Amino acid sequence: MPTQTNLESIIMEIRAGTGGEEAALFATDLFRMYSKYSQFQGWKQRVLDSRPTELGGFKEIIFEIKNGNIFSKMKHEGGVHRVQRIPKTEKGGRTHTSTVSVAVLVKPKKAFLKIKPDDLKIDFYRASGPGGQYVNRRETAVRITHLPSGLVVTSQTERNQLQNKENAMAILEARLLEKKEIEELEKLGEKRKAQIKWAKRAEKIRTYNFPQDRVTDHRIKKSFHHIEGIIDGKLEPIIKALQSV
C-alpha cells in the first residue's frame, strides 16, 4: 500500500449537521475556508457534487484537492466542526450552536483500487437545485451504487453525464478506500487503533466562537483568534500546530 503522504489528491466532504439553515450556511463558510487555503498553497480544487440551499448554504458539498503534499496538512480536518454565533435568520439576537461534519478521504491511485464494472449499478436522472426544482431538462445527474458494499454516490455538478460519472466514481473510490482502511484498523485491535489515532467522523474537533473571536481546537486544547481571517483561508497556524503534535 502506498504511503498516504505520497498521494497527491484528497476528497473532502462537508455536510451540514444540527442547526438547520445555519448549519448549511456554516458549511459554505468552511468550504470557503478550505478553498482559500488551497489557493494560498497553490493547490487545485474541483467540486464533485453539491446540494445548495435557497439561502446560499450547502446541505452537502464534495470536492477534490490535488497538486501538492496535501494529505499531511489536511488529514486533521476530519470530524465535527461546531460554530457558535448569531445566525442571519435570528431576530432575537441569540447565539446559536450548529455543527458541520468534515471528512477527508485519500483519493487512491487507479492501479491501487480495482472496481469491477459488474459491481456497479449506474442510474441517470435530472439534476435539481434548491427547493427541488429541476435545473436541467436532460438526465445529466449520475447515481452509482456499489453492489458489494451498498455504498451509493451521486454527482450532478456538471452539465454532461460523462463528467458527472467521473466525479461520482472518484467519490466512490475514495469512500471504498476509507472503508477498507477502517476495516483493517478494526482488525488490529483497540490498542493499535489508539496509537494510530484514527479520526472518527463523529468526533468534535473544533469550535468556532464568533462572539469571542476565537477558534478552539479541542484535540490540542489551543485557541486561535481573528476568526474572520481563519474563515478567509488563513488556516496555516492551526495546521502547523496540529502537525507538530
C-alpha positions as CSV (number, residue, x, y, z in Angstrom):
1,M,0.0,0.0,0.0
2,P,1.5,3.4,-0.9
3,T,2.1,5.8,1.9
4,Q,-0.6,8.4,2.3
5,T,1.8,11.4,2.2
6,N,2.8,10.4,-1.3
7,L,-0.8,10.5,-2.5
8,E,-1.3,14.0,-4.0
9,S,-5.1,14.1,-4.2
10,I,-7.8,14.1,-1.5
11,I,-11.5,14.3,-1.5
12,M,-13.2,16.4,1.2
13,E,-16.9,16.1,2.2
14,I,-18.6,18.8,4.1
15,R,-22.1,18.1,5.5
16,A,-24.5,20.3,7.5
17,G,-25.3,18.7,10.8
18,T,-27.6,20.1,13.6
19,G,-28.7,23.6,13.2
20,G,-30.8,23.7,10.1
21,E,-30.1,26.5,7.7
22,E,-27.5,28.0,9.9
23,A,-25.5,24.7,9.7
24,A,-25.8,24.8,5.9
25,L,-24.5,28.4,5.9
26,F,-21.6,27.4,8.0
27,A,-20.9,24.5,5.6
28,T,-20.5,27.2,3.0
29,D,-18.1,29.1,5.3
30,L,-15.9,26.0,5.8
31,F,-15.9,25.4,2.0
32,R,-14.7,28.9,1.5
33,M,-12.0,28.5,4.2
34,Y,-10.6,25.3,2.6
35,S,-10.9,26.9,-0.9
36,K,-8.9,30.0,0.1
37,Y,-6.4,27.9,1.9
38,S,-5.9,25.7,-1.2
39,Q,-5.3,28.8,-3.3
40,F,-2.7,30.1,-0.8
41,Q,-1.0,26.6,-1.1
42,G,-1.1,26.6,-4.9
43,W,-3.3,23.5,-4.9
44,K,-6.1,22.9,-7.5
45,Q,-9.7,22.3,-6.4
46,R,-12.7,20.9,-8.2
47,V,-16.2,20.5,-6.9
48,L,-17.5,16.9,-7.5
49,D,-21.1,17.2,-6.1
50,S,-23.1,19.7,-4.1
51,R,-26.6,20.3,-2.6
52,P,-27.1,24.0,-2.2
53,T,-29.9,25.6,-0.2
54,E,-32.1,28.6,-1.1
55,L,-30.2,30.9,1.3
56,G,-26.8,30.2,-0.1
57,G,-25.8,27.3,2.2
58,F,-24.8,23.8,1.4
59,K,-26.5,20.7,2.8
60,E,-23.5,18.9,1.4
61,I,-20.5,19.7,-0.8
62,I,-17.9,17.3,-2.0
63,F,-14.7,18.5,-3.7
64,E,-11.2,17.3,-4.8
65,I,-8.0,19.0,-3.9
66,K,-4.8,18.0,-5.8
67,N,-1.3,19.0,-6.9
68,G,0.6,19.1,-3.7
69,N,1.6,17.4,-0.5
70,I,-2.0,17.7,0.7
71,F,-2.8,14.9,3.0
72,S,-0.1,15.7,5.6
73,K,-1.7,19.1,6.0
74,M,-5.4,18.3,5.7
75,K,-5.6,14.9,7.5
76,H,-6.5,16.5,10.8
77,E,-9.6,18.4,9.4
78,G,-11.9,15.4,9.6
79,G,-14.5,15.4,12.3
80,V,-17.3,17.6,13.7
81,H,-16.8,21.4,13.5
82,R,-19.0,23.4,15.8
83,V,-20.0,27.0,15.3
84,Q,-21.4,29.4,17.9
85,R,-22.8,32.7,16.5
86,I,-25.9,34.8,15.9
87,P,-27.4,33.5,12.7
88,K,-28.6,35.8,10.0
89,T,-32.0,34.3,10.4
90,E,-32.1,35.1,14.2
91,K,-34.2,38.1,15.0
92,G,-33.8,38.0,18.8
93,G,-30.0,38.3,18.8
94,R,-29.4,35.0,20.4
95,T,-26.3,32.9,19.9
96,H,-27.0,29.5,18.3
97,T,-24.8,26.4,18.2
98,S,-24.7,24.4,15.0
99,T,-22.5,21.6,13.7
100,V,-20.9,20.6,10.4
101,S,-19.1,17.3,9.7
102,V,-16.0,17.2,7.5
103,A,-14.5,14.0,6.1
104,V,-11.0,13.9,4.5
105,L,-10.6,10.9,2.1
106,V,-7.5,9.9,0.2
107,K,-8.1,9.5,-3.5
108,P,-6.5,6.2,-4.4
109,K,-4.2,5.7,-7.4
110,K,-6.0,4.0,-10.3
111,A,-3.8,0.9,-10.1
112,F,-4.3,0.5,-6.3
113,L,-8.1,0.0,-6.2
114,K,-9.8,-2.0,-8.9
115,I,-13.6,-1.9,-9.2
116,K,-15.4,-4.5,-11.4
117,P,-18.0,-3.0,-13.8
118,D,-20.4,-5.7,-12.9
119,D,-20.3,-4.5,-9.3
120,L,-21.8,-1.1,-10.3
121,K,-25.4,-0.1,-10.8
122,I,-25.5,3.3,-12.7
123,D,-28.6,5.5,-12.9
124,F,-29.1,8.8,-14.6
125,Y,-31.6,11.4,-13.6
126,R,-32.3,15.2,-13.8
127,A,-30.2,17.5,-11.7
128,S,-32.2,19.6,-9.3
129,G,-31.5,22.8,-7.5
130,P,-32.5,24.4,-4.1
131,G,-36.1,23.6,-3.3
132,G,-36.2,20.6,-5.6
133,Q,-36.9,22.4,-8.8
134,Y,-35.4,20.9,-11.9
135,V,-32.5,23.0,-13.3
136,N,-31.7,20.7,-16.2
137,R,-34.2,19.1,-18.5
138,R,-31.7,16.4,-19.6
139,E,-30.8,13.5,-17.3
140,T,-27.2,14.5,-16.6
141,A,-27.0,13.7,-12.9
142,V,-25.5,10.3,-12.0
143,R,-26.1,7.9,-9.2
144,I,-23.7,4.9,-8.7
145,T,-24.5,2.0,-6.4
146,H,-21.6,-0.3,-5.5
147,L,-23.4,-3.5,-5.1
148,P,-21.0,-5.5,-2.9
149,S,-20.7,-2.7,-0.2
150,G,-24.0,-1.0,-0.7
151,L,-22.3,2.4,-1.0
152,V,-24.2,5.0,-3.1
153,V,-22.7,8.1,-4.5
154,T,-24.1,10.9,-6.8
155,S,-22.9,13.8,-8.8
156,Q,-24.9,16.5,-10.5
157,T,-22.5,19.4,-10.7
158,E,-21.5,19.2,-14.4
159,R,-23.8,19.6,-17.4
160,N,-22.9,16.3,-19.0
161,Q,-23.3,12.6,-17.9
162,L,-19.7,11.6,-18.6
163,Q,-18.1,14.2,-16.3
164,N,-20.7,13.6,-13.6
165,K,-20.0,9.9,-13.9
166,E,-16.2,10.5,-13.5
167,N,-16.9,12.7,-10.4
168,A,-19.1,10.1,-8.8
169,M,-16.5,7.3,-9.5
170,A,-13.8,9.5,-7.8
171,I,-16.1,9.8,-4.7
172,L,-16.8,6.1,-4.7
173,E,-13.2,5.1,-4.9
174,A,-12.2,7.3,-2.0
175,R,-15.0,6.0,0.2
176,L,-14.1,2.4,-0.7
177,L,-10.5,3.1,0.3
178,E,-11.7,4.6,3.6
179,K,-13.9,1.7,4.3
180,K,-11.1,-0.7,3.6
181,E,-8.7,1.2,6.0
182,I,-11.3,1.3,8.8
183,E,-11.8,-2.5,8.5
184,E,-8.1,-3.1,8.6
185,L,-7.7,-0.9,11.7
186,E,-10.5,-2.7,13.4
187,K,-8.7,-6.0,12.9
188,L,-5.6,-4.5,14.7
189,G,-7.5,-4.0,18.0
190,E,-8.2,-1.1,20.3
191,K,-4.6,-0.6,21.5
192,R,-3.2,-0.3,18.0
193,K,-6.1,2.0,16.9
194,A,-5.3,4.3,19.8
195,Q,-1.7,4.6,18.6
196,I,-2.8,5.4,15.0
197,K,-5.4,7.9,16.3
198,W,-7.9,7.2,13.6
199,A,-10.2,10.2,13.4
200,K,-13.9,9.3,13.8
201,R,-16.3,11.2,11.7
202,A,-18.4,11.9,14.9
203,E,-15.6,13.3,17.0
204,K,-16.0,17.0,17.8
205,I,-12.6,18.5,16.9
206,R,-13.1,22.3,16.8
207,T,-15.3,25.2,17.9
208,Y,-15.6,28.5,16.0
209,N,-16.9,31.0,18.6
210,F,-17.8,34.2,16.7
211,P,-18.9,36.4,19.6
212,Q,-15.5,35.8,21.3
213,D,-13.5,35.9,18.1
214,R,-12.0,32.5,18.9
215,V,-11.3,29.2,17.2
216,T,-10.5,26.4,19.6
217,D,-9.1,23.0,18.5
218,H,-10.1,20.6,21.3
219,R,-7.5,17.9,20.4
220,I,-4.6,20.2,21.2
221,K,-6.6,22.4,23.7
222,K,-5.4,25.6,21.9
223,S,-7.3,28.7,20.8
224,F,-6.7,31.0,17.9
225,H,-8.1,34.5,17.3
226,H,-9.0,36.6,14.2
227,I,-11.8,34.2,13.2
228,E,-12.8,36.1,10.1
229,G,-9.2,35.7,8.8
230,I,-9.2,32.0,9.5
231,I,-12.5,31.5,7.6
232,D,-10.9,33.5,4.8
233,G,-8.3,30.8,4.5
234,K,-5.6,31.9,7.0
235,L,-5.5,28.4,8.4
236,E,-1.8,27.7,8.4
237,P,-1.2,28.4,12.2
238,I,-3.8,25.8,13.1
239,I,-2.5,23.3,10.6
240,K,1.1,23.8,11.8
241,A,0.0,23.4,15.5
242,L,-1.7,20.1,14.6
243,Q,1.2,18.8,12.6
244,S,3.6,19.5,15.5
245,V,1.8,17.2,17.9
